[in-house]
Amino acid sequence: MPIGILCKQEVQELNPAGPQPHCVSRPSSRPIDDLLNESSLDLPLGDQYWRMKGSCRTGRKMKVSPDLIRLFSASGERPTSLTGDLVLERGCVYLFKVDCTLNLAETKIRGKATARSSIGRLDVLVRLLCDETSEFDRIPPDYDGPLYVEITPITFNLAVRPGTCLSQLRLFRGSDRLVSITQEEFGYEKSFPVVGDEKRFASEDMQEVWYPFRLELSPDTCGCSGFVAKKGTRTPIDPTKRKQYEPREFWERVDSKDDAIELQPDRLYILRSKEHLRMPEGVALECQAYTETMGEWRIEYAGFAHPFFGWSRERGSPLIFEVRGHNIPTILTDAIPLGNVCFKRMSKPADPPREPSQYEDQELKLSGCFKDWAE
């Protein structure tokens, strides 16, 4: 089978009709089809959770249950049942069993997860855990077992219930190196996903796979250069709502002065890239969460972009970056490299989505649960 990220059709083929075990299944017995996107599947919360003493990983010799829970649960080893709405308090760590299990034995398929884009924009850390692995958000080849997510709201309280999807998982064949597309492979032809700016990325090392995206500080259609999360907001946010909340209750506008902005420590900023994307059917994107050479701030949430992102717009769509300042105030100037992205090959071309993503027409955009920012 070809290397690359599995598309929706390929994930469906892992679950053929009949009595044989499925590679992807849900303990709730609900179908997986409504979880599938062009290059990932959403991971719904199950009906069991634990409140934890802190963030933790399993390591190569431990299982999440019972080992990790026995050592680090603050609420006891027995799970709490989740039957309705639950407010997750900011600054607290929760561990949820995911309503999704994997049986990838002898498939050579592995996985990588990240928070959904709407969740990263709410300043919530969501990390995937599985048994006997030393890394968050990584599924080793041939994994067979349950999945868990560690959830930590940072700025806002978060309302969840069984079935709430906070994380997404990509399944793929091949190593990260083989799945990544080099500059030489793109050849800067029409398939290059960055609109009108391909020559800027040319380098002597044509095997390079990371592309620096730059900060755009010109005022957006909403009249500002970015947003910063307010501190101390008590109202919990339900991420499943659509255009429910007044943005000014939770956010402040950021305006550039002399083409620069100042990041304050431990505050989350929503910013956008100068580069615009039109993703073809055979290419997906991954954003690097942290690059130490860029200074005392970081892209807080690594993100995915699916095939066909920005495709309906001739100028494409920018990426949104969730940026957090650390330790000391930091000045960011217009066009400074903000984050690195890597383009990934699909195992086979994805089918066009039935309807555009809610972020397809984004410029500077908050999570979809907020109403539009009005002047």
C-alpha positions in Angstrom: 0.0 0.0 0.0 1.3 3.5 -0.8 2.7 5.7 2.0 0.9 8.8 3.1 -2.1 10.0 5.1 -5.2 7.9 4.8 -8.2 9.7 3.3 -11.8 9.2 4.4 -12.4 6.4 1.9 -9.3 4.5 3.1 -10.4 4.7 6.8 -13.8 3.4 5.8 -12.1 0.5 4.1 -10.4 -0.5 7.3 -14.0 -1.2 8.6 -15.5 -3.6 6.0 -19.0 -4.9 6.5 -19.2 -8.2 8.3 -18.4 -9.8 11.6 -14.6 -9.4 11.4 -12.9 -7.0 13.9 -12.7 -3.4 12.7 -9.5 -1.4 12.8 -11.4 1.7 14.1 -14.4 1.1 16.3 -16.5 3.0 18.9 -17.3 1.4 22.3 -20.7 3.2 22.1 -21.4 1.2 18.9 -22.1 4.4 17.0 -20.8 4.6 13.4 -17.5 6.2 12.6 -18.6 7.8 9.3 -19.8 11.0 11.0 -16.3 11.4 12.5 -14.4 11.3 9.2 -12.8 14.3 7.5 -10.7 14.6 4.3 -7.5 13.6 6.2 -8.4 12.9 9.8 -11.1 11.6 12.1 -12.5 13.4 15.1 -12.2 11.8 18.5 -15.4 12.0 20.6 -15.3 11.9 24.4 -16.6 8.7 26.0 -18.6 8.5 29.2 -15.8 8.0 31.7 -13.3 10.5 33.1 -10.8 11.1 35.9 -9.6 14.3 37.5 -5.8 14.1 37.5 -3.1 15.5 39.8 -1.2 16.9 36.8 -0.2 16.2 33.2 1.5 12.8 32.7 2.5 10.3 30.0 2.7 6.5 30.1 6.2 5.8 29.0 7.0 2.6 27.2 6.2 0.2 30.1 3.0 1.6 31.4 -0.7 1.5 30.4 -3.0 4.4 30.9 -5.3 2.1 32.8 -4.6 1.0 35.4 -1.0 2.2 35.8 -1.2 6.0 35.0 -4.6 6.3 36.7 -3.4 4.5 39.8 -0.4 6.8 40.2 -1.8 10.2 39.2 -5.5 10.3 39.5 -6.8 12.9 42.0 -10.3 11.4 42.1 -9.5 7.8 42.7 -9.0 4.8 40.4 -12.7 4.4 39.6 -13.8 6.6 36.8 -16.6 9.2 37.1 -19.5 8.6 34.8 -20.3 11.4 32.4 -24.0 11.4 31.5 -24.6 15.1 30.7 -22.9 18.4 30.7 -19.7 18.9 32.6 -17.7 22.1 33.1 -14.0 21.6 33.0 -12.3 24.3 35.1 -9.4 26.2 33.8 -6.0 25.2 35.2 -7.3 21.6 36.0 -6.2 18.4 34.3 -8.8 15.8 33.2 -8.4 12.4 31.6 -11.1 11.1 29.4 -11.6 7.8 27.8 -12.2 8.3 24.1 -15.2 6.7 22.3 -12.8 5.2 19.8 -10.5 2.3 19.9 -7.9 1.1 17.4 -6.9 -2.4 16.2 -4.1 -1.7 13.7 -2.1 -4.9 14.2 -0.1 -5.9 11.1 -1.3 -2.9 9.2 1.9 -0.8 9.6 -0.4 2.2 10.2 0.5 4.8 12.7 -1.1 8.0 13.9 -0.6 11.6 15.0 -3.2 13.8 16.8 -3.8 17.4 17.5 -6.6 19.6 19.0 -9.3 20.6 16.5 -8.7 24.1 15.2 -11.8 25.4 17.0 -10.5 24.0 20.3 -6.9 25.4 20.0 -8.5 28.8 19.5 -10.2 28.4 22.9 -6.8 27.9 24.6 -7.4 24.3 25.6 -4.6 21.8 25.8 -5.8 18.5 24.4 -3.3 15.6 24.2 -3.8 12.1 23.0 -2.5 9.2 25.2 -2.2 5.5 24.4 -0.6 2.6 26.1 3.1 2.1 26.3 4.3 5.1 24.4 6.6 7.9 25.6 5.0 10.7 23.5 1.8 12.6 23.5 -0.3 12.7 20.3 1.5 9.7 18.7 0.1 6.3 17.8 2.9 3.7 17.2 2.7 1.4 14.2 0.3 -1.6 14.7 -1.2 -0.2 17.9 -4.1 -2.2 19.3 -5.9 -0.7 22.3 -7.9 2.1 23.8 -7.4 5.9 23.4 -7.5 8.6 26.0 -7.3 12.4 25.9 -5.8 14.7 28.6 -7.7 18.0 28.7 -6.5 21.2 30.4 -8.4 24.5 29.8 -5.9 27.3 30.2 -7.9 30.6 29.9 -11.6 29.7 29.8 -13.8 27.1 31.5 -15.0 24.5 29.0 -18.4 22.7 28.8 -18.3 19.2 27.4 -20.5 16.1 27.3 -20.2 12.5 25.9 -19.6 12.8 22.2 -17.9 16.2 22.3 -15.0 16.2 19.8 -11.9 18.1 21.0 -9.2 16.2 19.2 -8.5 14.8 15.7 -6.4 11.9 14.6 -4.5 11.3 11.3 -3.7 7.7 10.3 -0.8 7.2 7.9 1.6 4.7 6.5 5.4 5.5 6.4 7.6 7.6 8.6 7.2 11.3 9.1 10.2 11.8 6.8 8.7 9.7 4.0 5.2 11.3 4.3 6.6 14.8 4.2 6.9 16.5 0.8 10.2 18.2 -0.1 10.6 21.4 -2.0 12.2 19.4 -4.8 9.2 17.2 -5.1 6.9 20.2 -5.4 9.1 21.7 -8.0 7.1 24.9 -7.5 4.6 23.9 -10.1 0.9 24.6 -10.1 0.3 22.1 -7.3 2.3 24.2 -4.8 -0.3 25.0 -2.1 0.9 28.6 -1.3 -0.8 31.1 -3.5 1.5 33.4 -5.5 4.5 33.2 -3.2 6.2 30.0 -4.2 9.5 31.5 -5.2 10.0 32.9 -1.7 10.4 29.4 -0.4 13.2 28.3 -2.8 16.4 27.3 -1.0 19.6 25.5 -1.8 18.5 22.6 0.2 15.7 21.2 -1.9 15.2 18.4 0.6 13.9 20.9 3.1 10.3 20.1 4.3 9.5 23.0 6.7 8.2 26.3 5.2 8.3 29.4 7.4 5.0 31.3 7.4 5.0 35.0 8.3 2.9 37.2 10.5 0.3 39.5 8.9 -0.3 42.7 11.0 -2.3 44.8 8.5 -5.8 45.4 9.9 -8.3 42.7 8.9 -11.9 43.2 7.8 -12.7 43.4 11.5 -10.4 46.4 11.8 -7.6 45.0 14.0 -4.4 42.9 13.7 -5.3 40.2 16.2 -7.1 39.2 19.4 -5.9 38.4 22.9 -7.8 36.4 25.4 -9.2 38.1 28.5 -8.2 36.9 31.9 -10.7 35.9 34.6 -13.7 35.2 32.4 -16.0 32.8 34.3 -18.6 31.9 31.7 -18.0 28.4 30.4 -17.7 27.9 26.7 -19.5 25.1 24.9 -17.4 24.4 21.8 -20.2 22.7 20.0 -22.3 25.9 19.8 -22.3 27.9 16.6 -22.1 31.7 16.8 -23.4 31.6 20.4 -21.1 33.9 22.4 -20.4 37.6 22.3 -16.7 37.8 21.5 -16.0 40.9 23.5 -16.9 39.1 26.7 -13.9 36.8 26.1 -11.4 38.7 23.9 -9.8 42.1 23.4 -8.6 43.4 20.0 -4.9 43.8 19.2 -3.8 46.8 17.1 -0.4 47.1 15.6 1.7 50.3 16.0 4.5 51.0 13.6 3.9 47.5 12.2 4.6 45.8 15.5 2.7 44.3 18.5 3.7 43.4 22.0 3.0 39.9 23.4 2.5 39.8 27.2 3.6 36.6 29.1 1.0 33.9 29.6 -1.7 35.4 27.4 -3.1 33.7 24.2 -3.1 35.7 21.0 -5.0 34.9 17.8 -3.0 36.0 14.7 -2.9 35.2 11.0 -0.3 34.4 8.3 0.6 36.5 5.3 0.7 33.3 3.2 -2.6 32.0 1.8 -3.3 28.3 1.0 -5.2 26.5 -1.7 -4.7 22.8 -0.8 -5.0 20.3 -3.6 -6.6 16.9 -3.2 -3.4 15.0 -2.6 -1.8 17.3 0.0 -2.4 18.0 3.7 -0.6 20.3 6.1 0.8 20.2 9.6 2.0 23.1 11.6 5.0 22.9 14.0 4.0 23.7 17.5 7.3 25.1 18.7 10.6 26.3 17.3 13.1 27.4 20.0 15.0 29.7 17.6 12.0 32.1 17.3 12.2 33.5 20.8 10.2 33.7 24.0 6.9 32.7 22.6 5.5 29.7 20.9 2.7 28.5 18.6 0.6 26.9 21.3 -1.3 24.4 19.3 0.0 22.4 16.3 -2.7 22.3 13.7 -3.8 20.4 10.6 -5.2 21.7 7.3 -7.0 19.2 5.1 -7.0 18.8 1.4 -9.2 21.4 -0.3 -8.6 24.0 2.4 -8.9 27.4 0.8 -9.7 25.8 -2.6 -13.0 27.7 -3.1 -11.2 31.1 -3.0 -8.9 32.2 -5.7 -6.6 33.9 -3.2 -6.8 31.0 -0.8 -7.1 31.2 3.0 -4.5 32.2 5.6 -3.5 30.0 8.6 -4.6 31.1 12.0 -1.9 30.9 14.7 -2.6 30.6 18.5 0.5 32.2 20.0 1.4 32.4 23.7 4.1 34.7 25.2 6.5 33.2 27.7 8.6 34.7 30.5 9.1 38.2 29.2 7.2 40.7 27.0 8.1 40.1 23.3 7.8 42.4 20.3 6.6 40.8 17.0 6.9 42.8 13.8 5.0 42.5 10.5 6.3 39.8 8.2 8.4 38.1 10.9 8.4 34.3 10.5 5.7 33.1 12.9 5.6 29.4 12.5 6.8 26.5 10.3 4.5 24.3 8.3 5.1 21.0 6.6 3.1 19.6 3.6 2.2 15.9 3.8 1.3 13.5 1.0 -2.0 11.7 1.0 -1.9 8.0 0.4 -4.6 8.6 -2.3 -6.3 11.8 -3.3 -9.2 12.9 -1.0 -12.7 13.4 -2.3 -14.0 17.0 -2.2 -16.0 17.8 1.0 -19.7 18.0 0.6 -19.7 21.5 2.1 -16.9 23.9 2.9 -15.4 24.1 6.4 -16.7 26.9 8.6 -13.1 28.3 8.4 -12.9 28.1 4.6 -13.5 31.9 4.3 -11.5 32.9 7.3 -9.2 35.8 7.5 -8.7 36.8 11.2 -11.2 34.4 12.9 -12.0 33.3 16.4 -13.5 29.9 17.2 -16.8 29.2 15.4 -18.7 29.3 18.7 -18.3 33.1 18.8 -20.4 35.6 16.9 -18.7 37.8 14.3 -16.6 40.6 15.7 -18.4 43.8 14.8 -16.9 47.3 15.0 
